[in-house]
C-alpha cells in the first residue's frame, strides 16, 4: 500500500514536471524562436487591431437630404440640404474644431435670418433632437414638447445668437431650424469617406473666411452651400442641372451628383442611410422633389399648364423622364444616432456605423432607428 502511494506520488510529480516543461517550451517558442504557427497568429491579430483602429479613425462627410414640411414645404417641395461631418465639431455655432474622442460630430448648413451669419454649426444630437444627452430624447413628440426642448437648448447654448424677446416667452424666427430637426421630417444620408487632412483644411477655410449672410433662395441657398462643401473635398463632384432644375441647385440634385461621383470613383467608400421621423402627433414630412419634378407631379401646377400650354406641359414631362428622375434609396439602412452615441464608451462609435437592415418608410422611436431634420432652405 505504501509502495503504491509512493508510485502514484511519483507519477503525479513526473506528469506535473512534464506539463510545466511543455508550457515553458511553448512560451519560449512563441516569444523566442517564433514558429510558423505563432507568426501567423501574430499577423492575424495585428491586422485585426489595425482594422479596428481604421474603422474608429475613419472620417466621413455626409450630405443630409431632408424632406420638406409645413406650409413652406407645400410651396417649395425641394426640401433642405445640410452637411454632417463625423470628425469635425463646433467650438461655437460659428467656429469649427477637430472632434475629441467620444464626440458625435457636427451638422453645418446655410440659414436665412439667423444672427446675420451665412452658416452655423450645431452638434449632431442637438441638431436632430434639441438635447445634449441622447438619453434625454423623447420617444414620442408633439408640437408643445418640441418647442419646449428647442427653447431649453436655446437658453442653455444659443442666447448670444438668439436672445430673449421681452414681448414673448419664446422668441419667434428661423432659429428653430437649428435644433430639434428630427421632430419635423425624415432625412436621407449620402456618406463618402474623407481624410483627417481634408477635415483640417475645411476647418481652417471656414474659420478664416467671412461668415456673413448673403442668402438667396434661388442662387445662394442651402443646396449651394452643401455643393461648395462637397466640392471642397472632391472638386467638381456636385454639379447643378440646367435642364431638370432650370439651373438652380437643389438638395436632390446634390444627392444625385454625389451618387454618380461615387460610381466613377469606386476607390472611395460610399454608402447611404436614412433617419426616419420621430413618432408623434406632428405631421409627416413630404417627399422631396426637384424643380421640374415638382411641376410634373403636382396637379395644382400641371393641370393649369396643360390646359393653357399643352406643349409646355409635354415638354416638362419629357425633361423629367429624360434627365429629372432620381429615386431615393428606399431600402437604405437606418442610422440611429440615439443608439449609436448613448453608450458610455462613445469613443468606440466615432465612425458612422449602420445596421444591416431597417425600414426607412416608417416613423420610429429613438433607440429603434429614429430621426430626421427640420429646416427649410
C-alpha positions in Angstrom: 0.0 0.0 0.0 2.8 2.3 0.9 4.7 1.5 -2.3 1.5 2.1 -4.4 1.1 5.5 -2.7 4.7 6.4 -3.4 4.4 5.2 -7.0 1.3 7.3 -7.5 3.0 10.4 -6.0 6.0 9.9 -8.3 3.8 9.6 -11.4 1.9 12.8 -10.4 5.1 14.7 -9.8 6.6 13.5 -13.1 3.5 14.5 -15.0 3.5 17.9 -13.4 7.1 18.4 -14.3 6.4 17.4 -18.0 3.4 19.8 -18.1 5.5 22.7 -16.7 8.3 22.0 -19.2 5.9 21.8 -22.1 4.3 25.1 -21.1 7.7 26.7 -20.8 8.7 25.4 -24.2 5.5 26.8 -25.8 6.2 30.2 -24.3 9.8 30.1 -25.4 8.8 29.1 -28.9 6.3 31.9 -29.3 8.4 34.5 -27.6 11.8 33.4 -28.8 12.0 31.3 -31.9 8.6 32.3 -33.4 7.4 29.1 -35.0 5.3 29.4 -38.1 2.0 29.0 -36.3 2.9 31.8 -33.8 3.9 34.1 -36.7 0.5 33.5 -38.4 -1.4 34.2 -35.2 0.5 37.4 -34.5 0.0 38.6 -38.1 -3.8 37.9 -37.8 -4.0 39.7 -34.5 -2.0 42.7 -35.9 -4.3 43.0 -38.9 -7.4 42.8 -36.7 -6.2 45.6 -34.4 -5.2 47.7 -37.4 -8.6 47.2 -39.0 -10.4 48.1 -35.8 -8.3 51.2 -35.5 -9.0 52.2 -39.1 -12.8 51.8 -38.5 -12.7 54.1 -35.5 -10.4 56.6 -37.2 -12.3 56.9 -40.5 -13.6 60.3 -41.3 -16.7 60.9 -43.3 -18.8 63.7 -44.9 -22.5 63.1 -45.3 -25.0 65.0 -47.4 -28.3 65.2 -45.5 -31.2 65.3 -47.9 -34.2 66.4 -45.8 -37.8 66.2 -46.7 -40.0 69.4 -46.8 -42.7 70.0 -44.3 -45.2 72.6 -43.3 -46.7 75.4 -45.4 -43.4 76.4 -46.9 -42.7 72.8 -47.8 -46.1 72.7 -49.7 -45.0 75.6 -51.8 -41.3 74.5 -52.2 -41.0 70.7 -52.2 -37.3 70.7 -52.8 -36.5 70.2 -49.1 -33.3 71.1 -47.3 -29.7 70.2 -47.6 -27.1 70.1 -44.8 -23.7 68.6 -44.2 -22.8 66.2 -41.4 -19.1 65.8 -40.5 -18.4 63.0 -38.1 -14.8 64.1 -37.2 -15.4 67.9 -37.1 -17.1 69.5 -34.1 -18.2 73.0 -33.1 -16.2 75.2 -30.7 -19.2 77.5 -31.1 -22.0 77.9 -33.7 -19.6 79.9 -35.8 -16.3 78.2 -35.2 -15.2 74.6 -36.1 -12.6 72.4 -34.5 -11.4 68.8 -34.7 -13.5 66.4 -32.6 -12.1 64.7 -29.5 -12.8 61.0 -28.8 -16.4 60.4 -27.9 -17.9 63.4 -29.8 -20.5 62.7 -32.5 -19.6 65.4 -35.0 -21.4 68.5 -36.3 -24.1 69.5 -38.8 -23.4 72.7 -40.7 -25.7 74.4 -43.2 -26.7 77.8 -44.6 -29.6 79.6 -42.9 -31.7 82.7 -43.5 -32.1 85.5 -41.0 -30.3 83.9 -38.0 -27.9 86.3 -36.5 -26.7 87.6 -39.9 -24.5 84.5 -40.4 -24.0 82.6 -43.6 -23.6 79.2 -42.0 -24.0 77.8 -38.5 -22.8 74.6 -36.9 -24.7 72.5 -34.4 -23.6 69.2 -32.8 -25.4 66.2 -34.3 -27.6 65.2 -31.4 -28.9 68.7 -30.6 -29.4 69.3 -34.3 -31.7 66.3 -34.5 -33.3 66.3 -31.1 -32.7 69.6 -29.3 -31.0 67.8 -26.3 -27.4 67.3 -25.3 -27.7 63.8 -24.0 -29.1 61.1 -26.3 -30.8 59.5 -23.2 -33.0 62.6 -23.0 -34.5 62.2 -26.4 -38.3 61.6 -26.1 -39.9 58.5 -27.6 -43.0 60.4 -28.6 -43.2 64.1 -29.7 -45.9 66.7 -30.1 -45.6 70.4 -31.1 -45.7 71.7 -27.5 -42.8 69.4 -26.3 -40.9 70.1 -29.5 -40.9 73.9 -28.8 -40.1 73.4 -25.1 -37.0 71.3 -25.9 -35.9 73.8 -28.5 -36.3 76.7 -26.1 -34.4 74.9 -23.4 -31.5 74.3 -25.7 -31.6 77.9 -26.9 -31.4 79.2 -23.3 -28.5 76.9 -22.5 -26.4 77.3 -25.6 -27.7 79.9 -28.1 -28.6 83.1 -26.1 -25.8 85.1 -27.7 -27.2 84.1 -31.1 -30.9 84.1 -30.2 -31.5 86.4 -27.2 -34.8 86.5 -25.2 -37.7 88.5 -26.6 -39.3 90.7 -23.9 -42.6 90.6 -25.7 -42.7 86.7 -25.9 -41.8 83.8 -23.7 -40.2 82.0 -26.7 -38.7 84.2 -29.5 -40.1 83.7 -33.0 -37.9 83.3 -36.0 -36.0 80.9 -38.1 -33.7 79.9 -35.2 -35.9 76.8 -34.6 -34.3 75.3 -37.8 -31.1 74.9 -35.8 -32.2 72.3 -33.3 -34.9 69.6 -33.0 -34.8 68.8 -36.6 -35.7 65.1 -36.2 -39.2 66.0 -35.0 -40.3 67.5 -38.3 -39.1 65.4 -41.1 -37.2 62.4 -42.5 -33.6 62.6 -43.7 -31.8 60.6 -46.3 -28.0 60.5 -45.9 -25.3 60.1 -48.5 -21.9 59.3 -46.9 -18.5 59.4 -48.6 -15.1 59.0 -46.9 -12.7 61.8 -46.2 -9.3 62.2 -44.6 -8.0 64.0 -41.5 -6.1 66.4 -43.7 -9.2 67.3 -45.7 -11.2 67.9 -42.5 -8.5 70.2 -41.1 -8.3 72.1 -44.3 -12.1 72.7 -44.3 -12.0 73.8 -40.6 -9.3 76.3 -41.5 -11.1 77.6 -44.6 -14.5 78.1 -42.9 -13.0 79.6 -39.7 -10.9 82.2 -41.7 -13.4 83.3 -44.3 -16.1 85.9 -43.7 -19.3 84.4 -42.3 -21.9 87.0 -43.3 -25.2 86.0 -44.8 -25.9 86.5 -48.5 -28.8 84.1 -48.6 -30.8 83.9 -51.8 -33.5 81.3 -52.3 -32.6 80.7 -55.9 -28.8 81.1 -56.2 -27.3 81.1 -52.7 -29.4 78.6 -50.7 -28.7 75.6 -48.5 -28.0 73.3 -51.5 -25.5 75.7 -52.9 -23.7 75.7 -49.6 -23.7 71.9 -49.5 -22.4 71.8 -53.1 -19.4 74.0 -52.1 -18.6 71.9 -49.1 -18.7 68.6 -51.1 -16.7 70.2 -53.9 -14.2 71.4 -51.4 -13.5 67.7 -50.5 -13.9 66.4 -54.1 -13.7 69.1 -56.8 -16.5 69.0 -59.4 -18.3 66.2 -57.6 -21.6 68.1 -57.4 -23.0 69.9 -60.4 -26.3 71.7 -61.0 -28.7 70.5 -63.6 -29.5 73.3 -66.1 -32.4 71.4 -67.7 -34.3 69.5 -65.0 -33.8 72.1 -62.3 -33.6 75.2 -64.6 -30.1 75.9 -63.5 -31.0 76.0 -59.8 -29.0 74.0 -57.2 -31.4 71.7 -55.3 -30.8 69.2 -52.5 -31.9 66.3 -54.6 -29.6 67.2 -57.4 -26.7 67.4 -54.9 -27.5 63.8 -53.8 -27.8 62.7 -57.4 -24.4 64.2 -58.3 -22.7 62.6 -55.3 -24.1 59.2 -56.1 -22.9 59.5 -59.7 -19.5 60.7 -58.4 -19.2 57.6 -56.2 -19.8 55.3 -59.1 -17.0 56.9 -61.0 -14.7 56.6 -58.0 -15.1 53.1 -56.7 -11.9 53.5 -54.5 -13.9 55.9 -52.2 -16.1 54.2 -49.6 -19.7 55.3 -50.1 -23.0 54.4 -48.5 -26.5 55.7 -47.9 -28.7 55.7 -44.8 -32.0 57.1 -43.6 -33.0 58.8 -40.3 -36.8 58.3 -40.0 -39.1 60.9 -38.5 -39.7 60.6 -34.7 -43.1 59.2 -33.8 -45.7 61.7 -32.6 -48.6 63.9 -33.5 -46.5 66.2 -35.8 -47.5 65.8 -39.4 -45.3 63.5 -41.6 -42.9 65.3 -43.9 -43.5 65.2 -47.7 -41.4 63.6 -50.4 -38.6 65.7 -51.8 -38.6 66.7 -55.4 -36.6 68.6 -58.0 -37.8 71.7 -59.8 -39.3 70.1 -63.0 -40.3 67.0 -61.0 -42.4 69.1 -58.6 -44.3 70.6 -61.6 -44.9 67.3 -63.2 -46.0 65.5 -60.1 -48.2 68.3 -58.7 -51.8 68.6 -60.2 -52.2 72.1 -59.0 -49.3 73.1 -61.3 -49.5 70.6 -64.1 -53.2 70.9 -64.9 -53.3 74.7 -65.4 -50.1 74.4 -67.5 -51.5 71.6 -69.6 -54.8 73.5 -70.1 -53.1 76.7 -71.2 -49.9 75.4 -72.8 -50.2 71.7 -73.6 -46.9 71.7 -75.5 -45.1 73.2 -72.4 -46.6 70.5 -70.2 -45.5 67.8 -72.6 -42.0 69.4 -72.7 -41.8 69.3 -68.9 -42.8 65.6 -68.9 -40.1 64.8 -71.4 -37.4 66.7 -69.4 -38.4 64.9 -66.3 -38.4 61.5 -67.9 -35.1 62.2 -69.7 -32.9 63.8 -67.0 -35.0 64.7 -64.0 -35.6 61.4 -62.3 -33.6 60.3 -59.2 -35.1 57.7 -56.9 -34.1 57.9 -53.2 -32.8 54.6 -51.7 -36.0 53.3 -50.0 -34.0 50.3 -48.7 -31.2 52.3 -47.2 -30.3 51.1 -43.7 -31.5 53.1 -40.7 -28.9 55.2 -38.9 -29.9 55.7 -35.3 -27.8 58.4 -33.6 -29.5 57.8 -30.2 -28.5 54.2 -30.0 -25.1 54.9 -31.6 -24.0 57.6 -29.2 -25.8 56.9 -25.9 -23.3 54.2 -24.8 -20.7 55.1 -22.1 -17.8 54.4 -24.4 -18.7 56.7 -27.3 -15.1 56.7 -28.5 -15.7 53.2 -29.9 -18.5 54.6 -32.1 -16.7 57.5 -33.7 -17.3 56.1 -37.2 -20.7 56.3 -38.7 -21.9 52.7 -38.4 -25.1 51.5 -39.9 -27.2 48.4 -39.1 -27.7 45.7 -41.7 -31.4 46.4 -42.2 -34.2 48.8 -41.4 -37.5 50.2 -42.7 -36.9 53.8 -43.7 -40.5 54.3 -44.7 -42.0 54.2 -41.2 -41.7 56.5 -38.2 -39.7 55.2 -35.3 -39.0 55.9 -31.7 -35.5 56.9 -30.5 -33.4 53.8 -29.9 -35.2 51.9 -32.6 -34.0 53.8 -35.7 -35.1 57.4 -35.4 -34.8 60.9 -36.5 -35.0 63.4 -39.3 -34.2 67.1 -39.5 -36.0 70.4 -39.5 -35.1 73.2 -41.8 -36.3 74.8 -44.9 -33.8 76.3 -47.4 
